[in-house]
Amino acid sequence: MLTDIHPKLPMQDKSVTRDFYLNKLGFKEFGNADYDGYLMLEKDSIRIHFFEFKQLDPKENYGQVYIRTNDIEGFYQSLLDNKVSIHPNGPLQAKPWGQKEFSLVDPDNNLLTFGQNL
């Protein structure tokens, strides 16, 4: 039986990715070891893993994750307060498929979309 998912996304520079997720999005590191070229982050019950890909061209990166939340407006406002850039095509809005969503991209152009049922 399936119980969880922990997506793995590419990153060029571990320190840049760590800084963005910790200081901009409010994630924290988990795990007991600082693995070379690998990063594990969590926020609430969400965990995302990152693997080093130094040759990554962010313009050609199509990594995407859809993250559900139960307080989309509060989280959205906290990102705006922290001066996180929201994707120009992804401001907070109600969608015809019954979700309220917004999107942003991380330093490696991984698309993060956050959604809540209407």
DONUVO-471891 format. One record per atom (N, C-alpha, C): residue in three letters; atom name; x, y, z; residue number from 1. Coordinates in pm, 1 decimal. Each point is the difference from the previous one (the first is absolute). Example, Ala and Ser with C-alpha at 12.3 -4.5 7.8 and 13.67 -1.06 7.14 Angstrom:
+-----+----+----------+----------+----------+-----+
!   r !  a !       c1 !       c2 !       c3 !   k !
+-----+----+----------+----------+----------+-----+
! ala !  N !   1319.0 !   -569.0 !    780.0 !   1 !
! ala ! CA !    -89.0 !    119.0 !      0.0 !   1 !
! ala !  C !     90.0 !    120.0 !      0.0 !   1 !
! ser !  N !    -35.0 !    105.0 !    -72.0 !   2 !
! ser ! CA !     82.0 !    119.0 !      6.0 !   2 !
! ser !  C !    -77.0 !    109.0 !     73.0 !   2 !
+-----+----+----------+----------+----------+-----+
***
This chain:
+-----+----+----------+----------+----------+-----+
!   r !  a !       c1 !       c2 !       c3 !   k !
+-----+----+----------+----------+----------+-----+
! met !  N !     83.0 !   -117.4 !      0.0 !   1 !
! met ! CA !    -83.0 !    117.4 !      0.0 !   1 !
! met !  C !     88.7 !    125.3 !      0.0 !   1 !
! leu !  N !    -34.2 !     98.8 !    -81.1 !   2 !
! leu ! CA !     76.9 !    124.2 !     -7.6 !   2 !
! leu !  C !    -37.1 !     90.8 !    116.7 !   2 !
! thr !  N !     99.5 !     64.9 !     59.1 !   3 !
! thr ! CA !    -27.5 !     85.1 !    115.6 !   3 !
! thr !  C !     56.2 !    141.4 !    -10.7 !   3 !
! asp !  N !     98.7 !     22.9 !    -83.5 !   4 !
! asp ! CA !     65.7 !    130.2 !     -6.4 !   4 !
! asp !  C !     70.1 !     15.4 !   -133.2 !   4 !
! ile !  N !     39.5 !    123.2 !    -29.8 !   5 !
! ile ! CA !     84.6 !     25.7 !   -116.0 !   5 !
! ile !  C !    102.1 !    106.6 !     38.1 !   5 !
! his !  N !    122.2 !    -20.0 !    -44.7 !   6 !
! his ! CA !    107.8 !     95.5 !     24.8 !   6 !
! his !  C !     68.6 !     27.1 !   -133.5 !   6 !
! pro !  N !    -45.8 !    103.4 !    -71.2 !   7 !
! pro ! CA !     57.9 !     26.3 !   -130.9 !   7 !
! pro !  C !    148.2 !     35.8 !      9.4 !   7 !
! lys !  N !     73.0 !    -32.4 !   -107.0 !   8 !
! lys ! CA !    141.2 !     35.6 !    -11.8 !   8 !
! lys !  C !     12.4 !     97.5 !   -115.9 !   8 !
! leu !  N !     58.0 !    116.0 !     27.9 !   9 !
! leu ! CA !     16.4 !    103.7 !   -100.4 !   9 !
! leu !  C !    147.6 !     30.2 !    -20.5 !   9 !
! pro !  N !     37.7 !     43.2 !   -119.6 !  10 !
! pro ! CA !    139.9 !     33.0 !    -24.9 !  10 !
! pro !  C !     37.1 !    136.4 !     57.9 !  10 !
! met !  N !    126.6 !     13.3 !     36.4 !  11 !
! met ! CA !     54.8 !    128.5 !     46.9 !  11 !
! met !  C !    141.6 !     14.5 !    -54.0 !  11 !
! gln !  N !     37.7 !    120.3 !    -32.5 !  12 !
! gln ! CA !    137.0 !     26.6 !    -44.2 !  12 !
! gln !  C !     93.4 !     21.0 !    117.7 !  12 !
! asp !  N !    -45.7 !     75.9 !     97.3 !  13 !
! asp ! CA !     85.2 !     42.9 !    110.3 !  13 !
! asp !  C !    -75.8 !    -21.2 !    131.2 !  13 !
! lys !  N !     48.8 !    -91.4 !     79.7 !  14 !
! lys ! CA !    -66.9 !    -36.4 !    125.3 !  14 !
! lys !  C !    -19.8 !    120.1 !     93.2 !  14 !
! ser !  N !    100.1 !     85.9 !     10.4 !  15 !
! ser ! CA !    -11.6 !    113.3 !     92.7 !  15 !
! ser !  C !   -107.0 !     99.1 !    -45.7 !  15 !
! val !  N !    -14.3 !     19.6 !   -130.3 !  16 !
! val ! CA !   -102.6 !     90.8 !    -52.9 !  16 !
! val !  C !   -138.8 !    -59.3 !     23.8 !  16 !
! thr !  N !    -15.7 !   -129.1 !    -28.6 !  17 !
! thr ! CA !   -128.5 !    -67.0 !     21.8 !  17 !
! thr !  C !    -36.6 !      0.6 !    147.2 !  17 !
! arg !  N !     95.5 !    -34.2 !     85.4 !  18 !
! arg ! CA !    -23.8 !     -0.7 !    144.6 !  18 !
! arg !  C !    -44.9 !    138.0 !     47.0 !  18 !
! asp !  N !     69.9 !    103.2 !    -41.0 !  19 !
! asp ! CA !    -32.4 !    136.0 !     41.5 !  19 !
! asp !  C !   -141.4 !     39.5 !    -43.3 !  19 !
! phe !  N !    -36.3 !    -29.2 !   -123.6 !  20 !
! phe ! CA !   -132.5 !     36.6 !    -50.9 !  20 !
! phe !  C !   -110.2 !    -69.2 !     79.0 !  20 !
! tyr !  N !     10.6 !   -129.6 !     16.2 !  21 !
! tyr ! CA !   -106.8 !    -74.5 !     66.5 !  21 !
! tyr !  C !     -6.8 !     29.2 !    150.2 !  21 !
! leu !  N !    115.8 !     16.5 !     64.9 !  22 !
! leu ! CA !     -0.7 !     27.9 !    143.2 !  22 !
! leu !  C !    -41.1 !    144.2 !     28.5 !  22 !
! asn !  N !     61.2 !     94.4 !    -68.6 !  23 !
! asn ! CA !    -19.1 !    140.8 !     33.6 !  23 !
! asn !  C !   -114.7 !     69.0 !    -72.2 !  23 !
! lys !  N !    -43.5 !    -53.1 !   -111.4 !  24 !
! lys ! CA !   -111.0 !     60.6 !    -73.9 !  24 !
! lys !  C !   -131.5 !    -74.9 !     19.8 !  24 !
! leu !  N !      6.5 !   -135.0 !     -0.8 !  25 !
! leu ! CA !   -123.1 !    -78.1 !      6.0 !  25 !
! leu !  C !    -28.6 !    -59.3 !    137.4 !  25 !
! gly !  N !     95.4 !      9.9 !     92.7 !  26 !
! gly ! CA !    -23.9 !    -47.0 !    136.0 !  26 !
! gly !  C !     17.5 !   -148.7 !     21.6 !  26 !
! phe !  N !     70.2 !    -68.2 !    -90.3 !  27 !
! phe ! CA !     30.4 !   -142.0 !     19.6 !  27 !
! phe !  C !    112.8 !    -14.0 !    101.0 !  27 !
! lys !  N !     26.6 !   -122.3 !     42.9 !  28 !
! lys ! CA !    115.2 !    -30.0 !     84.1 !  28 !
! lys !  C !     61.3 !   -130.4 !    -48.7 !  28 !
! glu !  N !    125.4 !    -19.9 !     32.8 !  29 !
! glu ! CA !     68.4 !   -123.5 !    -37.9 !  29 !
! glu !  C !    -42.6 !   -112.0 !     92.9 !  29 !
! phe !  N !      1.6 !   -123.0 !    -52.0 !  30 !
! phe ! CA !    -23.4 !   -115.5 !     85.1 !  30 !
! phe !  C !    100.5 !   -107.9 !    -38.0 !  30 !
! gly !  N !     11.2 !    -95.8 !     85.5 !  31 !
! gly ! CA !     98.8 !   -105.8 !    -20.6 !  31 !
! gly !  C !    121.2 !     25.6 !     87.7 !  31 !
! asn !  N !     77.9 !   -102.3 !     21.2 !  32 !
! asn ! CA !    113.7 !      9.3 !     90.9 !  32 !
! asn !  C !    132.5 !     28.0 !    -68.0 !  32 !
! ala !  N !      2.8 !     -4.0 !   -132.5 !  33 !
! ala ! CA !    128.2 !     16.1 !    -69.1 !  33 !
! ala !  C !     -9.7 !    108.5 !   -105.9 !  33 !
! asp !  N !    109.8 !     71.2 !    -18.1 !  34 !
! asp ! CA !     10.4 !     98.3 !   -106.3 !  34 !
! asp !  C !     64.4 !    -70.9 !   -119.2 !  34 !
! tyr !  N !    -83.6 !    -58.9 !    -84.5 !  35 !
! tyr ! CA !     49.6 !    -77.5 !   -112.7 !  35 !
! tyr !  C !     55.6 !     90.8 !   -108.4 !  35 !
! asp !  N !    112.2 !    -38.2 !    -55.1 !  36 !
! asp ! CA !     60.8 !     74.5 !   -108.9 !  36 !
! asp !  C !    -90.7 !     -8.5 !   -123.1 !  36 !
! gly !  N !    -41.2 !    114.6 !    -52.1 !  37 !
! gly ! CA !    -80.6 !      1.9 !   -121.0 !  37 !
! gly !  C !   -145.1 !    -39.2 !     18.5 !  37 !
! tyr !  N !    -48.5 !     -3.5 !    123.7 !  38 !
! tyr ! CA !   -137.9 !    -41.2 !     25.8 !  38 !
! tyr !  C !    -54.9 !     83.2 !    114.8 !  38 !
! leu !  N !   -127.2 !     34.6 !     -7.8 !  39 !
! leu ! CA !    -62.4 !     85.7 !     99.9 !  39 !
! leu !  C !   -141.4 !    -50.0 !     26.3 !  39 !
! met !  N !    -37.5 !     -6.7 !    127.1 !  40 !
! met ! CA !   -134.9 !    -41.7 !     38.2 !  40 !
! met !  C !    -61.0 !    111.1 !     85.4 !  40 !
! leu !  N !   -117.1 !     49.0 !    -43.1 !  41 !
! leu ! CA !    -65.5 !    111.2 !     67.4 !  41 !
! leu !  C !   -144.6 !    -35.2 !     31.4 !  41 !
! glu !  N !    -54.2 !     64.2 !    104.4 !  42 !
! glu ! CA !   -139.6 !    -23.3 !     36.3 !  42 !
! glu !  C !    -63.4 !    128.0 !     52.3 !  42 !
! lys !  N !   -130.0 !      5.6 !    -16.8 !  43 !
! lys ! CA !    -82.6 !    106.8 !     58.2 !  43 !
! lys !  C !   -133.4 !    -65.0 !     31.6 !  43 !
! asp !  N !    -39.7 !      6.0 !    125.7 !  44 !
! asp ! CA !   -121.0 !    -66.8 !     46.2 !  44 !
! asp !  C !     11.7 !   -148.7 !    -36.6 !  44 !
! ser !  N !    -90.3 !    -53.4 !    -79.7 !  45 !
! ser ! CA !      9.5 !   -142.8 !    -35.2 !  45 !
! ser !  C !     53.3 !    -21.8 !   -141.7 !  45 !
! ile !  N !     55.2 !    104.3 !    -61.1 !  46 !
! ile ! CA !     54.2 !     -8.3 !   -135.7 !  46 !
! ile !  C !    151.1 !    -21.2 !      6.2 !  46 !
! arg !  N !     47.9 !    -96.5 !    -76.8 !  47 !
! arg ! CA !    143.9 !    -22.7 !    -12.5 !  47 !
! arg !  C !     37.5 !      1.0 !   -146.9 !  47 !
! ile !  N !    108.9 !     71.7 !    -30.6 !  48 !
! ile ! CA !     53.7 !      3.9 !   -135.5 !  48 !
! ile !  C !    148.5 !    -32.9 !      8.0 !  48 !
! his !  N !     44.9 !    -86.2 !    -88.7 !  49 !
! his ! CA !    141.7 !    -34.1 !    -10.8 !  49 !
! his !  C !     56.4 !     68.6 !   -124.8 !  49 !
! phe !  N !    126.9 !     33.9 !      5.6 !  50 !
! phe ! CA !     68.3 !     63.3 !   -112.6 !  50 !
! phe !  C !    129.5 !    -74.6 !    -27.9 !  50 !
! phe !  N !     29.5 !    -19.9 !   -126.5 !  51 !
! phe ! CA !    125.3 !    -62.3 !    -39.8 !  51 !
! phe !  C !     80.3 !     99.9 !    -83.4 !  51 !
! glu !  N !    130.0 !     -3.0 !     20.5 !  52 !
! glu ! CA !     88.5 !     92.4 !    -70.7 !  52 !
! glu !  C !     10.3 !    -38.2 !   -147.9 !  52 !
! phe !  N !    -16.7 !    100.6 !    -85.3 !  53 !
! phe ! CA !     12.3 !    -15.5 !   -144.2 !  53 !
! phe !  C !     67.1 !    127.3 !    -49.9 !  53 !
! lys !  N !    132.7 !      4.4 !     11.2 !  54 !
! lys ! CA !     75.5 !    121.7 !    -29.3 !  54 !
! lys !  C !    -16.9 !     48.2 !   -144.0 !  54 !
! gln !  N !    -25.7 !    -91.2 !    -93.3 !  55 !
! gln ! CA !    -15.1 !     38.9 !   -139.9 !  55 !
! gln !  C !   -142.5 !     44.3 !    -34.0 !  55 !
! leu !  N !    -86.7 !      6.2 !     99.3 !  56 !
! leu ! CA !   -138.6 !     38.0 !    -22.5 !  56 !
! leu !  C !     -8.3 !    138.7 !    -62.4 !  56 !
! asp !  N !    -73.6 !      9.8 !   -107.7 !  57 !
! asp ! CA !    -32.5 !    128.9 !    -59.3 !  57 !
! asp !  C !   -141.6 !     33.5 !     46.1 !  57 !
! pro !  N !    -15.6 !     96.4 !     91.9 !  58 !
! pro ! CA !   -134.1 !     29.1 !     53.0 !  58 !
! pro !  C !   -103.7 !     27.4 !   -108.4 !  58 !
! lys !  N !     40.7 !     53.5 !   -114.8 !  59 !
! lys ! CA !    -95.3 !     26.2 !   -107.9 !  59 !
! lys !  C !    -54.4 !   -129.3 !    -59.6 !  59 !
! glu !  N !     68.9 !   -110.0 !     23.7 !  60 !
! glu ! CA !    -43.5 !   -129.3 !    -53.6 !  60 !
! glu !  C !    -46.5 !    -95.9 !    109.5 !  60 !
! asn !  N !    -23.1 !     52.8 !    118.8 !  61 !
! asn ! CA !    -45.8 !    -82.6 !    110.9 !  61 !
! asn !  C !   -152.0 !      3.3 !      6.5 !  61 !
! tyr !  N !    -59.7 !   -119.5 !      0.3 !  62 !
! tyr ! CA !   -145.2 !    -10.0 !      5.3 !  62 !
! tyr !  C !    -47.9 !    -66.4 !    128.6 !  62 !
! gly !  N !     82.2 !      4.9 !    107.4 !  63 !
! gly ! CA !    -40.5 !    -55.3 !    128.4 !  63 !
! gly !  C !   -122.2 !     73.5 !     52.2 !  63 !
! gln !  N !    -98.7 !    -76.7 !     46.8 !  64 !
! gln ! CA !   -123.0 !     59.1 !     50.6 !  64 !
! gln !  C !    -53.2 !    -81.3 !    117.2 !  64 !
! val !  N !    -56.3 !     70.2 !     96.5 !  65 !
! val ! CA !    -64.4 !    -64.5 !    114.4 !  65 !
! val !  C !   -129.1 !     76.2 !     29.9 !  65 !
! tyr !  N !   -107.0 !    -74.5 !     26.7 !  66 !
! tyr ! CA !   -126.5 !     59.9 !     42.6 !  66 !
! tyr !  C !    -15.4 !    -30.7 !    148.6 !  66 !
! ile !  N !    -12.8 !    104.4 !     81.8 !  67 !
! ile ! CA !     -5.6 !    -14.5 !    145.0 !  67 !
! ile !  C !   -135.4 !     51.0 !     49.8 !  67 !
! arg !  N !    -70.1 !    -83.8 !     71.1 !  68 !
! arg ! CA !   -129.6 !     40.4 !     56.3 !  68 !
! arg !  C !     20.9 !     66.8 !    136.0 !  68 !
! thr !  N !    -87.6 !     94.0 !     29.2 !  69 !
! thr ! CA !      4.1 !     72.4 !    126.8 !  69 !
! thr !  C !   -142.3 !     17.1 !     52.1 !  69 !
! asn !  N !    -11.6 !     29.1 !    128.3 !  70 !
! asn ! CA !   -132.2 !     28.7 !     56.4 !  70 !
! asn !  C !    -11.5 !    147.0 !     42.3 !  70 !
! asp !  N !    100.1 !     82.4 !    -37.1 !  71 !
! asp ! CA !     -3.1 !    143.7 !     28.2 !  71 !
! asp !  C !     72.2 !     73.6 !   -112.2 !  71 !
! ile !  N !    -54.3 !     -9.0 !   -119.4 !  72 !
! ile ! CA !     70.0 !     55.9 !   -115.1 !  72 !
! ile !  C !     14.7 !    151.2 !      7.9 !  72 !
! glu !  N !   -100.5 !     67.5 !     49.5 !  73 !
! glu ! CA !      8.8 !    145.7 !      7.2 !  73 !
! glu !  C !    105.1 !     45.3 !    101.2 !  73 !
! gly !  N !      5.3 !    -65.8 !    114.7 !  74 !
! gly ! CA !    101.2 !     34.6 !    100.0 !  74 !
! gly !  C !    140.2 !    -29.1 !    -47.5 !  74 !
! phe !  N !     19.0 !   -115.5 !    -64.9 !  75 !
! phe ! CA !    132.2 !    -34.8 !    -51.1 !  75 !
! phe !  C !     41.8 !     95.7 !   -111.4 !  75 !
! tyr !  N !    -92.7 !     29.4 !    -89.7 !  76 !
! tyr ! CA !     27.1 !     94.4 !   -109.0 !  76 !
! tyr !  C !     43.4 !    135.3 !     55.9 !  76 !
! gln !  N !    -72.0 !     50.0 !     99.3 !  77 !
! gln ! CA !     34.3 !    129.0 !     58.8 !  77 !
! gln !  C !    136.0 !     -4.5 !     68.7 !  77 !
! ser !  N !     31.9 !   -112.6 !     66.0 !  78 !
! ser ! CA !    130.7 !    -10.7 !     65.5 !  78 !
! ser !  C !    113.1 !      5.6 !   -102.2 !  78 !
! leu !  N !    -21.8 !    -56.2 !   -118.4 !  79 !
! leu ! CA !    101.8 !      6.4 !   -105.7 !  79 !
! leu !  C !     13.5 !    142.5 !    -52.7 !  79 !
! leu !  N !   -112.5 !     66.4 !    -20.2 !  80 !
! leu ! CA !      6.1 !    139.9 !    -44.0 !  80 !
! leu !  C !     72.3 !     85.8 !    103.7 !  80 !
! asp !  N !    -30.0 !    -22.5 !    127.3 !  81 !
! asp ! CA !     66.1 !     75.0 !    107.7 !  81 !
! asp !  C !    150.4 !    -26.4 !      1.6 !  81 !
! asn !  N !     40.2 !   -120.0 !    -42.8 !  82 !
! asn ! CA !    141.4 !    -38.1 !     -2.4 !  82 !
! asn !  C !     64.2 !     32.3 !   -135.2 !  82 !
! lys !  N !    -73.4 !     73.0 !    -84.4 !  83 !
! lys ! CA !     48.0 !     46.1 !   -129.6 !  83 !
! lys !  C !     39.2 !   -113.6 !    -95.2 !  83 !
! val !  N !    -76.6 !   -109.2 !      5.8 !  84 !
! val ! CA !     18.4 !   -111.0 !    -93.3 !  84 !
! val !  C !    -73.4 !     36.0 !   -128.8 !  84 !
! ser !  N !     67.7 !    -16.4 !   -111.8 !  85 !
! ser ! CA !    -61.2 !     28.7 !   -130.1 !  85 !
! ser !  C !    -98.8 !   -109.8 !    -37.3 !  85 !
! ile !  N !   -120.8 !     40.6 !    -29.3 !  86 !
! ile ! CA !   -103.6 !    -91.4 !    -47.3 !  86 !
! ile !  C !     13.2 !     -7.9 !   -152.3 !  86 !
! his !  N !    -21.9 !   -117.6 !    -56.0 !  87 !
! his ! CA !     10.6 !    -17.0 !   -145.0 !  87 !
! his !  C !    -94.0 !     98.4 !    -68.0 !  87 !
! pro !  N !     45.7 !     69.1 !   -105.9 !  88 !
! pro ! CA !    -86.2 !     99.9 !    -65.2 !  88 !
! pro !  C !   -130.8 !    -57.8 !    -53.6 !  88 !
! asn !  N !     -1.4 !   -128.6 !    -34.3 !  89 !
! asn ! CA !   -122.5 !    -63.8 !    -48.1 !  89 !
! asn !  C !    -72.0 !    -76.4 !    110.7 !  89 !
! gly !  N !     44.7 !     18.1 !    125.4 !  90 !
! gly ! CA !    -55.4 !    -81.9 !    107.2 !  90 !
! gly !  C !    -41.0 !     71.6 !    125.2 !  90 !
! pro !  N !    -63.0 !    119.8 !     -7.8 !  91 !
! pro ! CA !    -45.4 !     62.7 !    124.8 !  91 !
! pro !  C !   -114.1 !    -79.1 !     62.5 !  91 !
! leu !  N !    -25.2 !     26.3 !    124.2 !  92 !
! leu ! CA !   -107.8 !    -69.2 !     71.7 !  92 !
! leu !  C !   -133.7 !     28.0 !    -68.7 !  92 !
! gln !  N !    -66.1 !   -108.9 !    -38.8 !  93 !
! gln ! CA !   -130.1 !     14.6 !    -63.7 !  93 !
! gln !  C !    -76.9 !   -131.0 !      5.5 !  93 !
! ala !  N !   -132.1 !     13.7 !     -7.9 !  94 !
! ala ! CA !    -87.7 !   -117.4 !     -6.8 !  94 !
! ala !  C !      6.0 !    -55.1 !   -141.7 !  94 !
! lys !  N !     10.3 !   -131.0 !    -10.5 !  95 !
! lys ! CA !      9.2 !    -67.4 !   -129.2 !  95 !
! lys !  C !   -131.7 !    -71.0 !    -30.1 !  95 !
! pro !  N !    -30.9 !    -21.2 !   -127.6 !  96 !
! pro ! CA !   -126.4 !    -65.3 !    -34.6 !  96 !
! pro !  C !     -8.2 !   -145.9 !     45.3 !  96 !
! trp !  N !    112.6 !    -58.8 !     36.8 !  97 !
! trp ! CA !     -1.4 !   -140.0 !     45.2 !  97 !
! trp !  C !    -17.7 !    -12.5 !    151.0 !  97 !
! gly !  N !    -43.7 !    108.7 !     65.8 !  98 !
! gly ! CA !    -36.4 !     -7.1 !    140.4 !  98 !
! gly !  C !    114.8 !     17.6 !     97.9 !  98 !
! gln !  N !    107.0 !     62.9 !    -45.3 !  99 !
! gln ! CA !    115.6 !     25.6 !     86.3 !  99 !
! gln !  C !     29.0 !    149.2 !      3.3 !  99 !
! lys !  N !     53.8 !     45.4 !    111.8 ! 100 !
! lys ! CA !     59.1 !    133.1 !      9.6 ! 100 !
! lys !  C !    149.2 !    -25.7 !     -1.7 ! 100 !
! glu !  N !     73.1 !     63.3 !    -92.5 ! 101 !
! glu ! CA !    140.7 !    -33.9 !    -22.4 ! 101 !
! glu !  C !     86.3 !    122.8 !    -23.4 ! 101 !
! phe !  N !    131.3 !    -20.6 !     20.1 ! 102 !
! phe ! CA !    102.1 !     93.3 !    -45.6 ! 102 !
! phe !  C !    127.4 !    -79.4 !    -25.2 ! 102 !
! ser !  N !     91.5 !     60.6 !    -74.6 ! 103 !
! ser ! CA !    124.3 !    -68.6 !    -36.0 ! 103 !
! ser !  C !    119.6 !     93.0 !     16.0 ! 103 !
! leu !  N !    114.6 !    -63.0 !     20.3 ! 104 !
! leu ! CA !    127.5 !     70.6 !      2.7 ! 104 !
! leu !  C !    107.8 !    -94.1 !    -53.1 ! 104 !
! val !  N !    114.4 !     55.8 !    -33.0 ! 105 !
! val ! CA !    112.4 !    -83.0 !    -41.6 ! 105 !
! val !  C !    115.4 !     21.6 !     96.1 ! 105 !
! asp !  N !     74.5 !   -107.3 !     24.7 ! 106 !
! asp ! CA !    116.7 !     10.1 !     87.4 ! 106 !
! asp !  C !    121.7 !     42.4 !    -82.7 ! 106 !
! pro !  N !    116.6 !     15.2 !     60.7 ! 107 !
! pro ! CA !    117.3 !     47.6 !    -73.7 ! 107 !
! pro !  C !     40.9 !    -88.3 !   -118.6 ! 107 !
! asp !  N !    -44.0 !   -125.9 !     -1.5 ! 108 !
! asp ! CA !     33.8 !    -90.2 !   -109.9 ! 108 !
! asp !  C !   -114.3 !    -17.0 !    -98.7 ! 108 !
! asn !  N !   -102.5 !     83.4 !     12.1 ! 109 !
! asn ! CA !   -115.7 !      0.1 !    -88.2 ! 109 !
! asn !  C !    -93.0 !   -119.6 !     21.8 ! 109 !
! asn !  N !      8.1 !    -63.3 !    117.7 ! 110 !
! asn ! CA !    -99.3 !   -100.1 !     36.6 ! 110 !
! asn !  C !   -129.0 !     74.8 !     31.4 ! 110 !
! leu !  N !   -109.7 !    -41.8 !    -61.9 ! 111 !
! leu ! CA !   -129.2 !     64.6 !     20.2 ! 111 !
! leu !  C !    -70.2 !    -60.9 !    120.9 ! 111 !
! leu !  N !    -34.6 !     83.4 !     95.7 ! 112 !
! leu ! CA !    -75.7 !    -42.2 !    117.8 ! 112 !
! leu !  C !   -138.0 !     62.4 !     -9.8 ! 112 !
! thr !  N !   -101.4 !    -83.6 !     -6.7 ! 113 !
! thr ! CA !   -137.6 !     49.3 !     -1.8 ! 113 !
! thr !  C !    -65.1 !    -42.8 !    130.6 ! 113 !
! phe !  N !    -64.9 !     94.3 !     65.7 ! 114 !
! phe ! CA !    -68.0 !    -24.7 !    126.8 ! 114 !
! phe !  C !   -149.2 !     12.3 !    -24.1 ! 114 !
! gly !  N !    -77.1 !    -93.9 !     55.8 ! 115 !
! gly ! CA !   -143.2 !      1.9 !    -23.7 ! 115 !
! gly !  C !    -80.9 !    -43.0 !    120.5 ! 115 !
! gln !  N !   -123.8 !     49.7 !      1.7 ! 116 !
! gln ! CA !    -95.9 !    -35.6 !    105.4 ! 116 !
! gln !  C !   -136.2 !    -16.1 !    -66.0 ! 116 !
! asn !  N !    -75.0 !   -101.2 !     45.5 ! 117 !
! asn ! CA !   -135.5 !    -18.7 !    -50.7 ! 117 !
! asn !  C !    -84.9 !    120.5 !     32.5 ! 117 !
! leu !  N !    -83.5 !     37.8 !    -95.6 ! 118 !
! leu ! CA !    -93.9 !    111.0 !     23.3 ! 118 !
! leu !  C !   -117.2 !    -48.6 !     83.6 ! 118 !
+-----+----+----------+----------+----------+-----+
***
